Amino acid sequence: RSGRAANPRQGPSVASFLEDEGLYEEASARAIKEVLVFQIEAAMARDGVTKADLARRMATSRAAVDRLLDPENASVTLGTLLRASIALGADLTVELRASEERTRRRSGAKPKRR
């Protein structure tokens, strides 16, 4: 595709649009939480663990588990996520990495064509 001309109708990426509108952090937090909830619920279903079981294993309340599994509630702590992963026999991995698009936007470089 490198030989093709750029599409004049192609707008900014979703990430850059969200950044421009001041919504990037909120949207990212929501998306990350939704993925985590999906993974926790999948592990619970796989192992036959109920919310009450998870609460007991985490030494917390059922209400705290409900907050953990609520995609609208982005205020979950790393400690809570770690306790949930341990209770489900899983590893929790948190990774910080440079965003190609954000680095490109700061440097003024053109996006790579695939």
N, CA and C atoms as an extended XYZ file, in Angstrom:
342
Properties=species:S:1:pos:R:3:atomname:S:1:resname:S:1:resid:I:1 pbc="F F F"
N         0.804       -1.206        0.000 N   ARG     1
C         0.000        0.000        0.000 CA  ARG     1
C         0.845        1.267        0.000 C   ARG     1
N         2.109        1.106        0.178 N   SER     2
C         2.948        2.292        0.286 CA  SER     2
C         2.940        3.128       -0.985 C   SER     2
N         2.576        2.545       -2.124 N   GLY     3
C         2.550        3.278       -3.375 CA  GLY     3
C         1.278        4.083       -3.570 C   GLY     3
N         0.279        3.878       -2.741 N   ARG     4
C        -0.996        4.585       -2.873 CA  ARG     4
C        -0.931        5.976       -2.270 C   ARG     4
N        -1.733        6.859       -2.838 N   ALA     5
C        -1.844        8.209       -2.272 CA  ALA     5
C        -2.690        8.147       -1.014 C   ALA     5
N        -2.453        9.047       -0.108 N   ALA     6
C        -3.227        9.102        1.129 CA  ALA     6
C        -4.680        9.422        0.813 C   ALA     6
N        -5.575        8.835        1.538 N   ASN     7
C        -7.003        9.068        1.354 CA  ASN     7
C        -7.343       10.451        1.897 C   ASN     7
N        -7.808       11.373        1.051 N   PRO     8
C        -8.099       12.721        1.533 CA  PRO     8
C        -9.297       12.772        2.476 C   PRO     8
N       -10.129       11.736        2.470 N   ARG     9
C       -11.307       11.698        3.340 CA  ARG     9
C       -11.013       11.048        4.692 C   ARG     9
N        -9.816       10.524        4.841 N   GLN    10
C        -9.465        9.845        6.087 CA  GLN    10
C        -9.175       10.880        7.162 C   GLN    10
N        -9.898       10.767        8.255 N   GLY    11
C        -9.732       11.700        9.360 CA  GLY    11
C        -8.748       11.184       10.372 C   GLY    11
N        -8.712       11.825       11.509 N   PRO    12
C        -7.796       11.398       12.572 CA  PRO    12
C        -8.239       10.057       13.152 C   PRO    12
N        -7.339        9.416       13.856 N   SER    13
C        -7.680        8.155       14.491 CA  SER    13
C        -8.660        8.410       15.635 C   SER    13
N        -9.277        7.353       16.096 N   VAL    14
C       -10.200        7.466       17.227 CA  VAL    14
C        -9.449        7.977       18.453 C   VAL    14
N        -8.240        7.452       18.671 N   ALA    15
C        -7.458        7.878       19.840 CA  ALA    15
C        -7.162        9.373       19.787 C   ALA    15
N        -6.769        9.880       18.620 N   SER    16
C        -6.453       11.306       18.547 CA  SER    16
C        -7.712       12.153       18.684 C   SER    16
N        -8.837       11.649       18.160 N   PHE    17
C       -10.105       12.365       18.336 CA  PHE    17
C       -10.464       12.454       19.816 C   PHE    17
N       -10.350       11.325       20.519 N   LEU    18
C       -10.670       11.310       21.948 CA  LEU    18
C        -9.730       12.222       22.735 C   LEU    18
N        -8.464       12.238       22.368 N   GLU    19
C        -7.517       13.140       23.031 CA  GLU    19
C        -7.921       14.593       22.807 C   GLU    19
N        -8.233       14.921       21.560 N   ASP    20
C        -8.620       16.295       21.227 CA  ASP    20
C        -9.866       16.730       21.993 C   ASP    20
N       -10.780       15.799       22.239 N   GLU    21
C       -12.020       16.106       22.945 CA  GLU    21
C       -11.874       15.990       24.464 C   GLU    21
N       -10.692       15.589       24.926 N   GLY    22
C       -10.466       15.442       26.361 CA  GLY    22
C       -11.120       14.207       26.954 C   GLY    22
N       -11.356       13.198       26.127 N   LEU    23
C       -12.052       11.994       26.576 CA  LEU    23
C       -11.175       10.742       26.568 C   LEU    23
N        -9.926       10.891       26.176 N   TYR    24
C        -9.064        9.723       25.985 CA  TYR    24
C        -8.881        8.913       27.272 C   TYR    24
N        -8.547        9.584       28.363 N   GLU    25
C        -8.287        8.863       29.610 CA  GLU    25
C        -9.515        8.120       30.096 C   GLU    25
N       -10.668        8.773       30.042 N   GLU    26
C       -11.911        8.130       30.499 CA  GLU    26
C       -12.256        6.930       29.624 C   GLU    26
N       -12.136        7.088       28.303 N   ALA    27
C       -12.460        5.991       27.389 CA  ALA    27
C       -11.479        4.835       27.556 C   ALA    27
N       -10.203        5.152       27.750 N   SER    28
C        -9.199        4.107       27.946 CA  SER    28
C        -9.449        3.347       29.241 C   SER    28
N        -9.737        4.073       30.315 N   ALA    29
C       -10.012        3.425       31.602 CA  ALA    29
C       -11.223        2.510       31.495 C   ALA    29
N       -12.234        2.967       30.809 N   ARG    30
C       -13.450        2.166       30.644 CA  ARG    30
C       -13.155        0.893       29.845 C   ARG    30
N       -12.400        1.042       28.758 N   ALA    31
C       -12.078       -0.117       27.919 CA  ALA    31
C       -11.231       -1.134       28.686 C   ALA    31
N       -10.246       -0.649       29.427 N   ILE    32
C        -9.401       -1.549       30.209 CA  ILE    32
C       -10.235       -2.278       31.253 C   ILE    32
N       -11.110       -1.550       31.936 N   LYS    33
C       -11.958       -2.170       32.960 CA  LYS    33
C       -12.874       -3.216       32.345 C   LYS    33
N       -13.435       -2.939       31.175 N   GLU    34
C       -14.312       -3.918       30.520 CA  GLU    34
C       -13.566       -5.201       30.189 C   GLU    34
N       -12.330       -5.079       29.729 N   VAL    35
C       -11.525       -6.268       29.423 CA  VAL    35
C       -11.238       -7.044       30.698 C   VAL    35
N       -10.863       -6.344       31.764 N   LEU    36
C       -10.589       -7.015       33.034 CA  LEU    36
C       -11.826       -7.735       33.572 C   LEU    36
N       -12.973       -7.079       33.507 N   VAL    37
C       -14.223       -7.702       33.966 CA  VAL    37
C       -14.506       -8.955       33.152 C   VAL    37
N       -14.335       -8.867       31.839 N   PHE    38
C       -14.556      -10.032       30.970 CA  PHE    38
C       -13.641      -11.182       31.373 C   PHE    38
N       -12.358      -10.880       31.620 N   GLN    39
C       -11.404      -11.922       31.984 CA  GLN    39
C       -11.718      -12.529       33.352 C   GLN    39
N       -12.085      -11.699       34.312 N   ILE    40
C       -12.424      -12.203       35.652 CA  ILE    40
C       -13.674      -13.072       35.579 C   ILE    40
N       -14.708      -12.595       34.868 N   GLU    41
C       -15.937      -13.382       34.754 CA  GLU    41
C       -15.693      -14.691       34.012 C   GLU    41
N       -14.825      -14.688       33.015 N   ALA    42
C       -14.506      -15.928       32.290 CA  ALA    42
C       -13.813      -16.922       33.220 C   ALA    42
N       -12.882      -16.441       34.051 N   ALA    43
C       -12.197      -17.319       35.006 CA  ALA    43
C       -13.173      -17.858       36.038 C   ALA    43
N       -14.102      -17.007       36.484 N   MET    44
C       -15.107      -17.450       37.451 CA  MET    44
C       -15.988      -18.539       36.840 C   MET    44
N       -16.437      -18.322       35.616 N   ALA    45
C       -17.300      -19.306       34.951 CA  ALA    45
C       -16.550      -20.620       34.720 C   ALA    45
N       -15.302      -20.501       34.286 N   ARG    46
C       -14.487      -21.691       34.010 CA  ARG    46
C       -14.340      -22.548       35.256 C   ARG    46
N       -14.159      -21.890       36.407 N   ASP    47
C       -13.915      -22.613       37.657 CA  ASP    47
C       -15.167      -22.804       38.511 C   ASP    47
N       -16.318      -22.327       38.022 N   GLY    48
C       -17.552      -22.465       38.785 CA  GLY    48
C       -17.565      -21.633       40.054 C   GLY    48
N       -16.947      -20.474       40.018 N   VAL    49
C       -16.844      -19.594       41.184 CA  VAL    49
C       -17.965      -18.560       41.120 C   VAL    49
N       -18.751      -18.468       42.176 N   THR    50
C       -19.806      -17.459       42.246 CA  THR    50
C       -19.228      -16.160       42.808 C   THR    50
N       -20.018      -15.094       42.753 N   LYS    51
C       -19.590      -13.823       43.338 CA  LYS    51
C       -19.354      -13.981       44.842 C   LYS    51
N       -20.227      -14.721       45.492 N   ALA    52
C       -20.065      -14.952       46.933 CA  ALA    52
C       -18.778      -15.731       47.207 C   ALA    52
N       -18.496      -16.739       46.376 N   ASP    53
C       -17.241      -17.501       46.517 CA  ASP    53
C       -16.031      -16.581       46.366 C   ASP    53
N       -16.080      -15.734       45.337 N   LEU    54
C       -14.960      -14.828       45.088 CA  LEU    54
C       -14.776      -13.868       46.265 C   LEU    54
N       -15.877      -13.366       46.787 N   ALA    55
C       -15.805      -12.456       47.939 CA  ALA    55
C       -15.141      -13.156       49.121 C   ALA    55
N       -15.530      -14.394       49.390 N   ARG    56
C       -14.920      -15.148       50.499 CA  ARG    56
C       -13.424      -15.348       50.253 C   ARG    56
N       -13.069      -15.744       49.038 N   ARG    57
C       -11.665      -15.992       48.714 CA  ARG    57
C       -10.825      -14.707       48.817 C   ARG    57
N       -11.443      -13.573       48.515 N   MET    58
C       -10.743      -12.287       48.562 CA  MET    58
C       -10.799      -11.655       49.945 C   MET    58
N       -11.545      -12.266       50.857 N   ALA    59
C       -11.761      -11.720       52.206 CA  ALA    59
C       -12.348      -10.313       52.117 C   ALA    59
N       -13.400      -10.199       51.320 N   THR    60
C       -14.069       -8.916       51.142 CA  THR    60
C       -15.571       -9.151       51.076 C   THR    60
N       -16.310       -8.103       50.826 N   SER    61
C       -17.767       -8.215       50.767 CA  SER    61
C       -18.247       -8.508       49.349 C   SER    61
N       -19.455       -8.992       49.273 N   ARG    62
C       -20.079       -9.226       47.966 CA  ARG    62
C       -20.250       -7.895       47.244 C   ARG    62
N       -20.531       -6.817       47.983 N   ALA    63
C       -20.672       -5.490       47.369 CA  ALA    63
C       -19.361       -5.054       46.708 C   ALA    63
N       -18.218       -5.383       47.347 N   ALA    64
C       -16.924       -5.042       46.762 CA  ALA    64
C       -16.691       -5.821       45.466 C   ALA    64
N       -17.122       -7.064       45.431 N   VAL    65
C       -17.008       -7.864       44.202 CA  VAL    65
C       -17.921       -7.282       43.123 C   VAL    65
N       -19.111       -6.848       43.511 N   ASP    66
C       -20.006       -6.203       42.536 CA  ASP    66
C       -19.355       -4.957       41.942 C   ASP    66
N       -18.677       -4.168       42.769 N   ARG    67
C       -17.974       -2.972       42.262 CA  ARG    67
C       -16.842       -3.375       41.328 C   ARG    67
N       -16.114       -4.433       41.698 N   LEU    68
C       -15.030       -4.935       40.867 CA  LEU    68
C       -15.542       -5.340       39.494 C   LEU    68
N       -16.709       -5.969       39.453 N   LEU    69
C       -17.257       -6.481       38.196 CA  LEU    69
C       -18.146       -5.473       37.464 C   LEU    69
N       -18.222       -4.257       37.962 N   ASP    70
C       -19.025       -3.212       37.332 CA  ASP    70
C       -18.157       -2.432       36.353 C   ASP    70
N       -18.394       -2.583       35.027 N   PRO    71
C       -17.559       -1.877       34.047 CA  PRO    71
C       -17.663       -0.356       34.151 C   PRO    71
N       -18.732        0.136       34.750 N   GLU    72
C       -18.915        1.589       34.913 CA  GLU    72
C       -18.022        2.146       36.025 C   GLU    72
N       -17.580        1.284       36.930 N   ASN    73
C       -16.789        1.716       38.083 CA  ASN    73
C       -15.307        1.528       37.768 C   ASN    73
N       -14.650        2.615       37.377 N   ALA    74
C       -13.237        2.544       36.985 CA  ALA    74
C       -12.297        2.768       38.160 C   ALA    74
N       -12.824        2.859       39.368 N   SER    75
C       -11.980        3.192       40.513 CA  SER    75
C       -11.388        1.968       41.216 C   SER    75
N       -11.390        0.827       40.582 N   VAL    76
C       -10.826       -0.374       41.189 CA  VAL    76
C        -9.328       -0.183       41.420 C   VAL    76
N        -8.836       -0.698       42.540 N   THR    77
C        -7.417       -0.535       42.863 CA  THR    77
C        -6.610       -1.734       42.383 C   THR    77
N        -5.307       -1.533       42.272 N   LEU    78
C        -4.430       -2.649       41.912 CA  LEU    78
C        -4.475       -3.730       42.982 C   LEU    78
N        -4.600       -3.319       44.234 N   GLY    79
C        -4.692       -4.293       45.319 CA  GLY    79
C        -5.900       -5.203       45.166 C   GLY    79
N        -7.031       -4.619       44.797 N   THR    80
C        -8.249       -5.414       44.589 CA  THR    80
C        -8.070       -6.358       43.407 C   THR    80
N        -7.492       -5.852       42.323 N   LEU    81
C        -7.251       -6.703       41.154 CA  LEU    81
C        -6.299       -7.842       41.499 C   LEU    81
N        -5.281       -7.544       42.286 N   LEU    82
C        -4.333       -8.575       42.676 CA  LEU    82
C        -5.003       -9.633       43.545 C   LEU    82
N        -5.827       -9.202       44.508 N   ARG    83
C        -6.540      -10.176       45.357 CA  ARG    83
C        -7.485      -11.038       44.524 C   ARG    83
N        -8.146      -10.441       43.530 N   ALA    84
C        -9.048      -11.210       42.666 CA  ALA    84
C        -8.258      -12.227       41.845 C   ALA    84
N        -7.126      -11.803       41.310 N   SER    85
C        -6.333      -12.738       40.495 CA  SER    85
C        -5.824      -13.901       41.341 C   SER    85
N        -5.357      -13.602       42.548 N   ILE    86
C        -4.890      -14.667       43.441 CA  ILE    86
C        -6.047      -15.604       43.795 C   ILE    86
N        -7.215      -15.040       44.080 N   ALA    87
C        -8.388      -15.841       44.434 CA  ALA    87
C        -8.810      -16.760       43.296 C   ALA    87
N        -8.495      -16.364       42.066 N   LEU    88
C        -8.861      -17.161       40.892 CA  LEU    88
C        -7.695      -17.980       40.359 C   LEU    88
N        -6.566      -17.956       41.070 N   GLY    89
C        -5.403      -18.734       40.643 CA  GLY    89
C        -4.795      -18.220       39.352 C   GLY    89
N        -4.839      -16.909       39.162 N   ALA    90
C        -4.326      -16.305       37.932 CA  ALA    90
C        -3.230      -15.301       38.274 C   ALA    90
N        -2.448      -14.961       37.282 N   ASP    91
C        -1.436      -13.923       37.425 CA  ASP    91
C        -2.005      -12.612       36.921 C   ASP    91
N        -1.647      -11.522       37.576 N   LEU    92
C        -2.032      -10.182       37.137 CA  LEU    92
C        -0.789       -9.520       36.565 C   LEU    92
N        -0.894       -9.031       35.342 N   THR    93
C         0.215       -8.352       34.692 CA  THR    93
C        -0.211       -6.936       34.360 C   THR    93
N         0.592       -5.968       34.789 N   VAL    94
C         0.352       -4.563       34.463 CA  VAL    94
C         1.559       -4.105       33.674 C   VAL    94
N         1.314       -3.463       32.541 N   GLU    95
C         2.408       -3.097       31.655 CA  GLU    95
C         2.284       -1.634       31.243 C   GLU    95
N         3.398       -0.949       31.239 N   LEU    96
C         3.448        0.427       30.766 CA  LEU    96
C         4.332        0.429       29.530 C   LEU    96
N         3.804        0.926       28.415 N   ARG    97
C         4.591        0.963       27.189 CA  ARG    97
C         4.271        2.223       26.408 C   ARG    97
N         5.217        2.626       25.605 N   ALA    98
C         5.041        3.830       24.802 CA  ALA    98
C         3.966        3.589       23.744 C   ALA    98
N         3.162        4.595       23.527 N   SER    99
C         2.130        4.529       22.502 CA  SER    99
C         2.724        5.067       21.210 C   SER    99
N         2.721        4.254       20.158 N   GLU   100
C         3.277        4.690       18.876 CA  GLU   100
C         2.602        5.958       18.381 C   GLU   100
N         1.286        5.991       18.448 N   GLU   101
C         0.559        7.144       17.911 CA  GLU   101
C         0.859        8.408       18.698 C   GLU   101
N         0.878        8.318       20.003 N   ARG   102
C         1.154        9.513       20.816 CA  ARG   102
C         2.571       10.012       20.578 C   ARG   102
N         3.521        9.085       20.447 N   THR   103
C         4.898        9.465       20.159 CA  THR   103
C         4.973       10.141       18.797 C   THR   103
N         4.273        9.586       17.818 N   ARG   104
C         4.239       10.156       16.470 CA  ARG   104
C         3.643       11.552       16.488 C   ARG   104
N         2.544       11.729       17.211 N   ARG   105
C         1.880       13.036       17.258 CA  ARG   105
C         2.791       14.091       17.864 C   ARG   105
N         3.554       13.702       18.896 N   ARG   106
C         4.457       14.659       19.532 CA  ARG   106
C         5.610       15.039       18.611 C   ARG   106
N         6.077       14.072       17.807 N   SER   107
C         7.234       14.331       16.952 CA  SER   107
C         6.832       14.908       15.598 C   SER   107
N         5.533       14.823       15.267 N   GLY   108
C         5.062       15.332       13.974 CA  GLY   108
C         5.291       14.346       12.837 C   GLY   108
N         5.699       13.098       13.148 N   ALA   109
C         5.950       12.088       12.103 CA  ALA   109
C         4.624       11.610       11.517 C   ALA   109
N         4.674       11.159       10.287 N   LYS   110
C         3.504       10.616        9.594 CA  LYS   110
C         3.262        9.185       10.067 C   LYS   110
N         1.977        8.758       10.114 N   PRO   111
C         1.672        7.379       10.516 CA  PRO   111
C         2.218        6.380        9.496 C   PRO   111
N         2.581        5.205        9.979 N   LYS   112
C         3.051        4.136        9.101 CA  LYS   112
C         1.866        3.566        8.336 C   LYS   112
N         2.051        3.312        7.078 N   ARG   113
C         1.019        2.666        6.241 CA  ARG   113
C         1.233        1.175        6.286 C   ARG   113
N         0.141        0.450        6.423 N   ARG   114
C         0.248       -1.016        6.478 CA  ARG   114
C        -0.247       -1.620        5.215 C   ARG   114
